[in-house]
Amino acid sequence: MEMMPNIDELRKMRKNLGISQKDLARVTGVSQSYIARLEKGTINPTYSKIKAIYEYLTKSSEKANTIALTCDKIMTRNVVVCRADDSILKALNLMRDRGYSQLPVVNEENKVIGTVTESNINDMLLKGMSVDSLRGLTVRRVMGDVLPQVDKNTPINVIYQLLKYSNAVLVLDSGNLTGIITKADILKTVAGLS
């Protein structure tokens, strides 16, 4: 009988691959709460479930490390952006309509100058700002740092490493924003190689 993998190792593998608990649950046939309880050590899992999770994470890791594509092959083109002088409501509506959690912020020359995220906006509310006050703000007041930026010919394994620390990576061609890559794009690519 094989040795059961260590739960801490499974959690580290999942996080290093940028796979959410929800996505791991979906592909391994368990609930997201099962994965959460498993990682906290509050359940006694069956060998078959641990094995299925471990095999999926191992295959995903092997595929991600052998992908020989460049980011221009998997990036989302036609990046949705907002401007620093746009209202928070406009940015929130864009994010909601497109299903995004962040938007690059560009200046008049279309150069990226920051990022606005749902978290930036939620932080303002948590600090006590009223919803009415927030409505009057511009993106400039809540935007954060620029997302990591790479050239369009950057290998995917480099992007994979950047996505461990960022929700997305911007792709540039001669200094111009041409695409964006998220963890979901990497997972789609890995899944497509099955």
Disulfide bonds with the S-S distance in Angstrom:
none
